[in-house]
Amino acid sequence: MPTIQTSLLDIAYRDDGPAEAPVVLLLHGWPDDASTWDAVIPVLNAAGFRTIAPMIRGFGTTRFRASDTPRTGNTAMVALDAVALLDALDIGEFLVAGHDWGSSAAAALAVGWPARVGRIAMLSSPPQLGGRVMSSFRHARLQWYHWLQATRIGSETVRKDPKGFARIMWETWSPAGWFDDATFERVAVSFDNPDWIDVTLHSYRARWGEAEPDPAGTWLDEKLERTRTLALPALYFQGALDGVNPPEISESLAGKFIGPFERIVMPGIGHFPTREAPENVGARLVRHFQAGM
């Protein structure tokens, strides 16, 4: 992957498709990397879109430029990094699809840069418009890994075996048999990034007030909390068998979108639809993004 320099990062990214075509920004989630889009990208390119798929901070060969930059991972910073990347590539308006962490960042981009974002698609994690709330005790149980990281002994355990920690999510968030060892090991190379653990721990701690969000993103955090609805066209992918964000978590999501909105429930699919059903995801994204052209 090539890299491009921003004020904070050297960002590794894929740039595919016609150079002058409409741009679709593809943001991966956790624990995953930009290769989650590998089978989706050709579908979008064949439909006439240019795709930009970065490794977000702390993943793959993306690196912080300075040793004293805080290794933060809250949503606002992921969104700010994405804008910095697009600015460096001289890209103005764009479309965006995000999975997991990328889903939250997609909504943050729509809130922070409404004149630049035409349409959004979100996969597997509902956006936190209006602020983060605990939905139910059942969901809190599924989010055990959040609470583990908030404790001293839990964070120490994660530091001792980060790949083992990530693999538990792959094994429990989607139906058994959806991946093989070779696939996980290829992706897990991205978790060898020297900042992966710190970015991961900060991301989950900051969500619940166990760590301070990066002050560089305070304005966007505050705007996200004030914004309860979005008017731009939006698409949401929900795996029917998602083991961390089950369907009931997104049932009321339509109320956060006052413009065109579609929620797609995918039978037999878990938390990683970009890997479990990439052709279906790609075709749906093409239809969604082409509707705005």
C-alpha positions in Angstrom: 0.0 0.0 0.0 1.2 3.5 -0.7 1.2 6.1 2.1 0.4 9.8 2.1 1.5 12.3 4.7 -1.0 14.3 6.8 -0.2 16.6 9.8 -0.4 13.7 12.2 0.0 10.5 10.2 1.5 8.6 7.3 -1.7 6.9 6.1 -1.5 3.7 4.2 -4.4 3.5 1.7 -5.8 1.8 -1.4 -6.8 4.0 -4.4 -8.7 2.1 -7.1 -10.9 2.9 -10.0 -11.2 5.7 -12.5 -9.3 8.8 -11.3 -12.0 11.3 -12.2 -14.9 9.2 -11.0 -17.1 9.9 -7.9 -15.2 8.9 -4.8 -16.4 6.4 -2.3 -14.4 6.4 1.0 -14.3 3.0 2.6 -13.6 2.9 6.4 -12.9 -0.4 8.1 -13.7 -1.4 11.6 -12.2 -3.3 14.6 -10.7 -5.8 14.7 -10.2 -5.7 11.0 -8.3 -3.8 8.4 -8.7 -2.2 4.9 -8.6 -5.7 3.3 -12.2 -6.1 4.5 -13.2 -4.2 1.3 -11.0 -6.3 -1.1 -14.0 -8.1 -2.7 -16.3 -5.0 -2.5 -13.9 -2.6 -4.2 -14.0 -4.3 -7.7 -17.8 -4.1 -7.7 -17.7 -0.4 -7.0 -15.0 0.3 -9.5 -16.8 -1.7 -12.2 -19.9 0.5 -11.5 -17.8 3.7 -12.2 -16.7 4.7 -8.7 -13.2 5.5 -7.5 -12.6 3.9 -4.1 -10.2 5.1 -1.3 -9.7 2.6 1.5 -7.3 3.6 4.2 -5.8 1.8 7.1 -7.1 3.8 10.1 -4.8 5.0 12.8 -3.2 2.2 14.7 -3.7 -0.4 11.9 -1.4 -1.8 9.3 1.4 0.4 8.0 -0.3 3.7 9.0 2.0 5.4 11.4 1.9 8.4 13.7 4.6 10.9 12.5 5.5 12.2 16.0 6.2 10.2 19.2 4.4 12.7 21.4 1.1 12.6 19.4 -1.6 11.0 21.7 -2.5 7.5 20.5 -6.2 8.2 20.7 -8.9 6.2 18.9 -12.2 8.0 19.5 -14.6 8.3 16.6 -13.9 12.0 16.0 -10.3 11.4 15.4 -11.0 8.6 12.9 -13.2 11.0 11.0 -10.6 13.8 11.2 -8.0 11.5 9.9 -10.2 10.6 7.0 -10.8 14.2 6.0 -7.1 14.9 6.3 -6.4 12.0 3.9 -9.0 13.2 1.4 -7.6 16.8 1.6 -4.1 15.4 0.9 -5.5 13.7 -2.2 -7.3 16.9 -3.3 -10.7 15.2 -3.0 -13.6 17.5 -2.1 -17.1 15.9 -2.2 -17.3 12.1 -1.5 -19.6 9.2 -0.6 -18.7 7.0 2.4 -19.3 3.5 3.6 -18.0 2.4 7.0 -18.0 -0.9 8.9 -18.0 -1.1 12.7 -15.7 1.8 13.8 -16.0 3.1 10.3 -19.8 3.1 10.6 -19.6 5.6 13.5 -17.0 7.6 11.6 -19.2 7.8 8.5 -22.0 9.4 10.6 -19.4 11.8 12.1 -18.3 12.8 8.7 -21.8 13.6 7.7 -22.2 15.7 10.8 -18.9 17.5 10.6 -18.7 18.0 6.8 -22.3 18.0 5.4 -21.4 20.0 2.3 -18.9 17.3 1.3 -20.7 14.1 2.1 -23.3 13.1 -0.4 -24.6 9.7 1.0 -23.5 7.3 3.7 -23.7 3.6 4.2 -23.1 2.0 7.6 -22.5 -1.6 8.4 -22.9 -3.5 11.7 -22.7 -0.7 14.2 -25.4 2.0 14.7 -24.1 5.6 14.7 -24.1 7.4 18.1 -26.1 10.4 17.0 -27.3 12.3 20.1 -24.8 10.7 22.4 -24.0 7.2 23.5 -26.4 5.4 25.7 -26.6 1.9 27.2 -29.3 0.1 25.3 -30.0 -2.9 27.5 -28.3 -5.3 29.9 -28.4 -8.0 27.2 -26.3 -5.7 24.9 -24.0 -4.8 27.8 -23.3 -8.5 28.2 -22.3 -8.8 24.6 -20.0 -5.8 25.0 -18.0 -7.5 27.7 -14.8 -6.6 25.9 -15.5 -2.9 26.5 -15.6 -3.4 30.2 -12.6 -5.7 30.2 -10.5 -2.9 28.6 -11.7 -0.4 31.2 -10.0 -2.3 34.0 -6.3 -2.3 34.8 -5.9 -6.1 34.8 -8.1 -6.4 31.6 -6.0 -3.9 29.7 -2.8 -5.7 30.9 -4.2 -8.9 29.6 -5.0 -7.4 26.2 -1.5 -6.1 26.0 -0.1 -9.6 26.6 -2.1 -11.2 23.8 -3.7 -8.7 21.4 -4.2 -11.1 18.6 -5.8 -13.6 20.9 -8.2 -10.9 22.1 -9.1 -10.0 18.5 -9.6 -13.6 17.5 -12.2 -14.1 20.1 -14.3 -11.4 18.3 -14.0 -13.1 15.0 -15.0 -16.4 16.6 -18.1 -15.1 18.4 -19.4 -12.2 16.3 -20.4 -14.2 13.3 -21.6 -17.8 12.7 -19.0 -20.5 13.0 -17.0 -21.4 9.9 -17.1 -18.0 8.2 -13.3 -17.6 8.2 -10.2 -19.8 8.1 -6.9 -19.5 10.0 -5.0 -18.2 7.0 -7.4 -15.3 6.6 -7.3 -14.3 10.2 -3.5 -14.4 10.3 -3.2 -12.2 7.2 -5.5 -9.6 8.8 -3.8 -9.9 12.2 -0.6 -8.7 10.7 -2.3 -5.2 10.8 -2.6 -5.6 14.6 1.2 -5.7 14.9 1.2 -1.9 14.4 3.0 -0.5 17.4 0.1 1.7 18.3 -2.8 -0.8 17.8 -3.2 -1.6 21.4 -3.1 2.0 22.7 -5.5 3.2 20.0 -7.8 0.2 20.7 -7.8 0.7 24.5 -8.4 4.5 24.2 -11.3 4.0 21.7 -13.3 1.8 24.0 -12.4 3.6 27.3 -13.3 7.0 25.9 -16.7 5.8 24.8 -17.8 5.4 28.5 -15.8 8.2 30.1 -13.0 6.0 31.3 -10.5 8.0 29.2 -10.6 11.6 28.0 -11.4 12.0 24.3 -8.7 13.6 22.2 -9.2 17.4 22.6 -8.5 17.9 18.9 -11.9 16.4 18.2 -13.9 18.1 20.9 -15.8 20.3 18.5 -16.9 17.2 16.5 -17.7 15.2 19.6 -20.0 18.0 20.8 -21.6 18.4 17.4 -22.3 14.7 17.2 -24.0 14.8 20.7 -26.1 17.8 19.6 -27.1 16.1 16.3 -30.0 13.7 16.8 -31.0 13.3 13.1 -29.4 13.4 9.7 -31.2 14.3 6.4 -28.8 12.8 3.8 -29.6 9.5 2.2 -28.4 6.6 4.3 -28.2 2.8 4.2 -27.6 0.4 7.1 -26.6 -3.2 6.9 -27.6 -5.5 9.8 -26.5 -9.0 10.1 -29.3 -11.2 11.3 -26.8 -13.3 13.3 -24.6 -10.5 14.5 -23.1 -11.6 17.8 -22.3 -8.2 19.2 -24.9 -5.9 17.7 -28.0 -8.0 17.2 -30.9 -6.8 15.1 -32.9 -5.3 18.0 -30.1 -2.8 18.5 -30.8 -1.2 15.1 -34.6 -1.6 14.9 -35.3 2.0 15.7 -32.4 3.5 13.7 -34.7 4.9 11.0 -35.8 7.5 13.5 -32.4 9.1 13.3 -32.7 9.7 9.6 -35.3 12.1 8.2 -34.1 11.7 4.6 -34.2 8.5 2.5 -33.2 5.5 4.7 -33.0 1.8 4.2 -32.1 -0.9 6.8 -31.1 -4.2 5.2 -31.3 -7.3 7.4 -29.0 -10.0 6.0 -30.1 -13.6 6.9 -27.3 -15.9 8.0 -24.8 -13.1 8.3 -22.9 -11.9 11.4 -20.9 -8.9 12.2 -18.6 -8.9 9.1 -20.8 -8.6 6.0 -18.0 -7.2 3.9 -16.2 -10.5 4.3 -19.2 -12.8 4.7 -21.3 -11.5 1.8 -19.2 -9.0 -0.2 -21.0 -9.4 -3.5 -24.3 -8.6 -1.9 -22.8 -5.7 0.0 -21.1 -4.4 -3.2 -24.3 -4.6 -5.2 -26.3 -2.8 -2.6 -23.7 0.0 -2.2 -23.7 0.5 -6.0 -27.5 0.9 -6.0 -27.4 3.3 -3.1 -24.6 5.5 -4.4 -25.8 5.5 -8.0 -29.2 6.8 -6.8 -27.5 10.1 -5.9 -25.8 10.6 -9.3 
